[in-house]
Amino acid sequence: MSEPEPTTATQRPSCSALFLGFLGLGLTSFGGALPLARRALVERRRWLGEEEFTELLGLCQFLPGGNIINLSVAVGARFQGVAGALAALLGLVAGPTAIVIGLGVIYERFHDDPHIRHLFAGLAAAAAGLMVSMALKMARPLRGQPVAIGVALLAFVALGMLQLPLLGVMLVLTPLSVLIAAGRRR
């Protein structure tokens, strides 16, 4: 049973709601935050619409740094300015930071155990599945936009198949995407 997906945000979260929302996201999406971020921000909390999320994530992917970190700052700033950006960022990193420190201590002690190696292999497979799921959901707003689908496919081929450098692909496809979007709005 899927939840309805709004086209625009339905509420303006407070700083504490941003902190708690991103704390929950950081704790539940360990190792693969983007797929769960979309579900949390668009479907469950309804802070962003489907297209808003896709556009904001596109901007955050272009900026230096981690995509989910950039997204937390952008969402927080959008609703509560600098205080919201800090609340969302702190919420996102507080739990995982504590977990990473704890896991680092445990891993240092047991890293030669084959069970631990198998555990990490399973976690990597689950993270890959989450990324595929998110990509399919994010492609939904592109229905009926063959040129946008073409740009997305070009990015996939360039990065995923040809393994070209991300910076070069972004420097080519970003202006192309902007020109296409500007042409459609005229």
VEXNU-456204 format. One record per residue (C-alpha): x, y, z; residue number from 0; residue in one letter. Coordinates in nm, 4 decimals, decimal comma. Layout:
! residues N
{lumgu {X Y Z} NUM 'A'} ...
***
This chain:
! residues 186
{lumgu {0,0000 0,0000 0,0000} 0 'M'} {lumgu {0,1663 0,3234 -0,1091} 1 'S'} {lumgu {0,1097 0,6602 0,0505} 2 'E'} {lumgu {-0,0237 0,9530 -0,1531} 3 'P'} {lumgu {0,2397 1,1862 -0,2878} 4 'E'} {lumgu {0,1708 1,5589 -0,2634} 5 'P'} {lumgu {0,2848 1,7955 -0,5339} 6 'T'} {lumgu {0,3686 2,0751 -0,2890} 7 'T'} {lumgu {0,4740 2,0964 0,0730} 8 'A'} {lumgu {0,1842 2,0813 0,3180} 9 'T'} {lumgu {0,3528 2,2087 0,6361} 10 'Q'} {lumgu {0,6352 2,4304 0,7603} 11 'R'} {lumgu {0,8462 2,2404 1,0155} 12 'P'} {lumgu {0,9936 2,4055 1,3262} 13 'S'} {lumgu {1,3627 2,3822 1,4149} 14 'C'} {lumgu {1,2909 2,1049 1,6639} 15 'S'} {lumgu {1,0860 1,9161 1,4036} 16 'A'} {lumgu {1,3739 1,9543 1,1563} 17 'L'} {lumgu {1,6224 1,8255 1,4154} 18 'F'} {lumgu {1,4061 1,5276 1,5112} 19 'L'} {lumgu {1,3110 1,4523 1,1511} 20 'G'} {lumgu {1,6708 1,4455 1,0340} 21 'F'} {lumgu {1,7824 1,2637 1,3519} 22 'L'} {lumgu {1,5362 0,9879 1,2676} 23 'G'} {lumgu {1,6521 0,9903 0,9083} 24 'L'} {lumgu {2,0167 0,9692 1,0116} 25 'G'} {lumgu {1,9466 0,6809 1,2489} 26 'L'} {lumgu {1,7278 0,4781 1,0121} 27 'T'} {lumgu {1,9128 0,5332 0,6877} 28 'S'} {lumgu {2,2619 0,4376 0,7910} 29 'F'} {lumgu {2,4650 0,3848 0,4730} 30 'G'} {lumgu {2,1910 0,4867 0,2286} 31 'G'} {lumgu {2,0113 0,8042 0,3306} 32 'A'} {lumgu {1,8890 0,9371 -0,0051} 33 'L'} {lumgu {1,6213 0,6735 -0,0725} 34 'P'} {lumgu {1,4806 0,7120 0,2762} 35 'L'} {lumgu {1,5158 1,0914 0,2665} 36 'A'} {lumgu {1,2796 1,1070 -0,0287} 37 'R'} {lumgu {1,0262 0,8894 0,1491} 38 'R'} {lumgu {1,0549 1,0885 0,4741} 39 'A'} {lumgu {1,0484 1,4382 0,3224} 40 'L'} {lumgu {0,7975 1,3825 0,0415} 41 'V'} {lumgu {0,5702 1,0960 0,1396} 42 'E'} {lumgu {0,5600 1,0863 0,5188} 43 'R'} {lumgu {0,6264 1,4374 0,6487} 44 'R'} {lumgu {0,5134 1,6160 0,3303} 45 'R'} {lumgu {0,7665 1,8932 0,3770} 46 'W'} {lumgu {0,8485 1,8877 0,0046} 47 'L'} {lumgu {0,6609 1,7974 -0,3094} 48 'G'} {lumgu {0,7919 1,5323 -0,5478} 49 'E'} {lumgu {0,9295 1,7841 -0,7995} 50 'E'} {lumgu {1,0652 2,0102 -0,5249} 51 'E'} {lumgu {1,2630 1,7192 -0,3815} 52 'F'} {lumgu {1,4051 1,6235 -0,7205} 53 'T'} {lumgu {1,5067 1,9827 -0,7996} 54 'E'} {lumgu {1,6585 2,0400 -0,4551} 55 'L'} {lumgu {1,8480 1,7112 -0,4685} 56 'L'} {lumgu {1,9791 1,8043 -0,8143} 57 'G'} {lumgu {2,1170 2,1277 -0,6715} 58 'L'} {lumgu {2,2635 1,9456 -0,3700} 59 'C'} {lumgu {2,4367 1,6925 -0,5954} 60 'Q'} {lumgu {2,6053 1,9748 -0,7835} 61 'F'} {lumgu {2,7385 2,1361 -0,4652} 62 'L'} {lumgu {3,0581 2,0066 -0,3024} 63 'P'} {lumgu {3,0090 1,7714 -0,0107} 64 'G'} {lumgu {2,7744 1,4857 0,0696} 65 'G'} {lumgu {2,4370 1,4994 -0,1033} 66 'N'} {lumgu {2,2334 1,4163 0,2059} 67 'I'} {lumgu {2,4236 1,6680 0,4155} 68 'I'} {lumgu {2,3647 1,9367 0,1543} 69 'N'} {lumgu {1,9985 1,8356 0,1392} 70 'L'} {lumgu {1,9553 1,8625 0,5168} 71 'S'} {lumgu {2,1079 2,2107 0,5171} 72 'V'} {lumgu {1,8982 2,3212 0,2177} 73 'A'} {lumgu {1,5710 2,1914 0,3646} 74 'V'} {lumgu {1,6455 2,3373 0,7072} 75 'G'} {lumgu {1,7411 2,6755 0,5603} 76 'A'} {lumgu {1,4348 2,6786 0,3378} 77 'R'} {lumgu {1,1979 2,6535 0,6323} 78 'F'} {lumgu {1,3834 2,8149 0,9255} 79 'Q'} {lumgu {1,6883 2,9939 0,7860} 80 'G'} {lumgu {2,0305 2,9452 0,9444} 81 'V'} {lumgu {1,8837 2,7992 1,2651} 82 'A'} {lumgu {1,6877 2,5423 1,0646} 83 'G'} {lumgu {1,9935 2,4524 0,8583} 84 'A'} {lumgu {2,1945 2,3913 1,1763} 85 'L'} {lumgu {1,9119 2,1958 1,3406} 86 'A'} {lumgu {1,8669 1,9682 1,0383} 87 'A'} {lumgu {2,2413 1,9154 0,9956} 88 'L'} {lumgu {2,2985 1,8381 1,3646} 89 'L'} {lumgu {2,0006 1,6040 1,3651} 90 'G'} {lumgu {2,1342 1,4207 1,0619} 91 'L'} {lumgu {2,4868 1,3672 1,1919} 92 'V'} {lumgu {2,4419 1,3253 1,5709} 93 'A'} {lumgu {2,3156 0,9670 1,5784} 94 'G'} {lumgu {2,5334 0,8258 1,2996} 95 'P'} {lumgu {2,8428 0,9877 1,4498} 96 'T'} {lumgu {2,7865 0,8076 1,7790} 97 'A'} {lumgu {2,7125 0,4822 1,5945} 98 'I'} {lumgu {3,0240 0,5094 1,3760} 99 'V'} {lumgu {3,2435 0,5636 1,6786} 100 'I'} {lumgu {3,0897 0,2625 1,8515} 101 'G'} {lumgu {3,1140 0,0430 1,5410} 102 'L'} {lumgu {3,4728 0,1511 1,4869} 103 'G'} {lumgu {3,5642 0,0307 1,8322} 104 'V'} {lumgu {3,3847 -0,3017 1,7738} 105 'I'} {lumgu {3,5290 -0,3444 1,4229} 106 'Y'} {lumgu {3,8816 -0,2836 1,5471} 107 'E'} {lumgu {3,8340 -0,5695 1,7902} 108 'R'} {lumgu {3,6618 -0,8205 1,5548} 109 'F'} {lumgu {3,7607 -0,7216 1,1966} 110 'H'} {lumgu {3,9231 -1,0596 1,1217} 111 'D'} {lumgu {3,6031 -1,2534 1,1953} 112 'D'} {lumgu {3,4487 -1,3950 0,8704} 113 'P'} {lumgu {3,0984 -1,3312 1,0069} 114 'H'} {lumgu {3,1752 -0,9606 1,0234} 115 'I'} {lumgu {3,2986 -0,9663 0,6619} 116 'R'} {lumgu {2,9744 -1,1360 0,5503} 117 'H'} {lumgu {2,7730 -0,8823 0,7460} 118 'L'} {lumgu {2,9366 -0,5935 0,5578} 119 'F'} {lumgu {2,8831 -0,7656 0,2216} 120 'A'} {lumgu {2,5118 -0,7998 0,3000} 121 'G'} {lumgu {2,4885 -0,4350 0,4035} 122 'L'} {lumgu {2,6462 -0,3279 0,0739} 123 'A'} {lumgu {2,3888 -0,5287 -0,1246} 124 'A'} {lumgu {2,1001 -0,3752 0,0710} 125 'A'} {lumgu {2,2361 -0,0236 0,0129} 126 'A'} {lumgu {2,2588 -0,0895 -0,3622} 127 'A'} {lumgu {1,8959 -0,2037 -0,3670} 128 'G'} {lumgu {1,7851 0,1118 -0,1860} 129 'L'} {lumgu {1,9656 0,3282 -0,4417} 130 'M'} {lumgu {1,7940 0,1521 -0,7347} 131 'V'} {lumgu {1,4572 0,1958 -0,5652} 132 'S'} {lumgu {1,5178 0,5683 -0,5120} 133 'M'} {lumgu {1,6315 0,6185 -0,8701} 134 'A'} {lumgu {1,3098 0,4642 -1,0000} 135 'L'} {lumgu {1,0945 0,6809 -0,7723} 136 'K'} {lumgu {1,2855 0,9953 -0,8656} 137 'M'} {lumgu {1,2374 0,9206 -1,2348} 138 'A'} {lumgu {0,8584 0,9325 -1,1920} 139 'R'} {lumgu {0,8319 1,3137 -1,2416} 140 'P'} {lumgu {1,0198 1,2744 -1,5729} 141 'L'} {lumgu {0,7312 1,0816 -1,7323} 142 'R'} {lumgu {0,6241 1,2549 -2,0478} 143 'G'} {lumgu {0,9523 1,4477 -2,0708} 144 'Q'} {lumgu {1,1622 1,2530 -2,3213} 145 'P'} {lumgu {1,4397 1,5141 -2,3328} 146 'V'} {lumgu {1,4814 1,5057 -1,9537} 147 'A'} {lumgu {1,4824 1,1255 -1,9621} 148 'I'} {lumgu {1,7505 1,1462 -2,2315} 149 'G'} {lumgu {1,9707 1,3665 -2,0125} 150 'V'} {lumgu {1,9257 1,1265 -1,7202} 151 'A'} {lumgu {2,0194 0,8330 -1,9428} 152 'L'} {lumgu {2,3256 1,0215 -2,0685} 153 'L'} {lumgu {2,4339 1,0744 -1,7084} 154 'A'} {lumgu {2,3792 0,7069 -1,6304} 155 'F'} {lumgu {2,5810 0,5926 -1,9313} 156 'V'} {lumgu {2,8606 0,8443 -1,8710} 157 'A'} {lumgu {2,8949 0,7750 -1,4989} 158 'L'} {lumgu {2,7724 0,4201 -1,4515} 159 'G'} {lumgu {2,8874 0,2491 -1,7680} 160 'M'} {lumgu {3,1750 0,4536 -1,9073} 161 'L'} {lumgu {3,2908 0,5570 -1,5584} 162 'Q'} {lumgu {3,3768 0,9084 -1,6710} 163 'L'} {lumgu {3,4755 1,1594 -1,4000} 164 'P'} {lumgu {3,1768 1,3118 -1,2194} 165 'L'} {lumgu {3,3050 1,6689 -1,2501} 166 'L'} {lumgu {3,3393 1,6475 -1,6280} 167 'G'} {lumgu {2,9956 1,4921 -1,6702} 168 'V'} {lumgu {2,8406 1,7602 -1,4479} 169 'M'} {lumgu {3,0174 2,0384 -1,6373} 170 'L'} {lumgu {2,8653 1,9125 -1,9629} 171 'V'} {lumgu {2,5201 1,7962 -1,8532} 172 'L'} {lumgu {2,4359 2,0771 -1,6102} 173 'T'} {lumgu {2,4419 2,3582 -1,8686} 174 'P'} {lumgu {2,2625 2,1285 -2,1126} 175 'L'} {lumgu {1,9881 2,0629 -1,8558} 176 'S'} {lumgu {1,9560 2,4332 -1,7741} 177 'V'} {lumgu {1,9212 2,5222 -2,1420} 178 'L'} {lumgu {1,6585 2,2534 -2,1937} 179 'I'} {lumgu {1,4606 2,3629 -1,8858} 180 'A'} {lumgu {1,4795 2,7292 -1,9929} 181 'A'} {lumgu {1,3577 2,6383 -2,3397} 182 'G'} {lumgu {1,0568 2,4484 -2,1998} 183 'R'} {lumgu {0,9476 2,7394 -1,9791} 184 'R'} {lumgu {0,9288 2,9866 -2,2651} 185 'R'} 
***
